[in-house]
């Protein structure tokens, strides 16, 4: 392999890893934004580790660290860094594939846990004192107000003790007021589905960039090994 081809591949390795690093940093920032603005964390707890926000934060953090090693390895022409980057990136890609399979296989079970946790949160809300379980109450009120829904399956879930957050329009403090009739379960499921779809598209895009990075890293590493370079 001539010197110009090696320089071209080295430049590609550095640029692609830097692009991957930027994508990872953006994913972390997006996940943090979702976590700060989500209003359901206390309502659905059975599958907390696979919330879209948590997933993208963890994945993005690992990607930024691994790609940083790849950028340094390409710039310094260091075989140790390049082989470490290759191994770590390969393991990360296997984990991403495994996570995708888990989401596909257990999607129905996730919906079951979703309904059970929401019903449990609603019961806690109903049976709590006015000053008790403020976090669950605030999150449930925020969800009902944001999604314009009431209860889990409908307004009947509240058994006559309907909170103000179900009110359609002012004045909501009147003795008799109109409430949203549709339950929050279906709307929250649709919202989660859209989030998983966007998260999946981002992971697929990042997976393609990672795969290209691995393919280009191999010839650069082989060239440095043949020349005896990369340990200085």
Helices and strands as residue ranges (DSSP letters): H 3-37, G 48-50, H 52-76, H 79-105, H 107-127, H 134-147, G 155-158, G 164-166, H 184-227
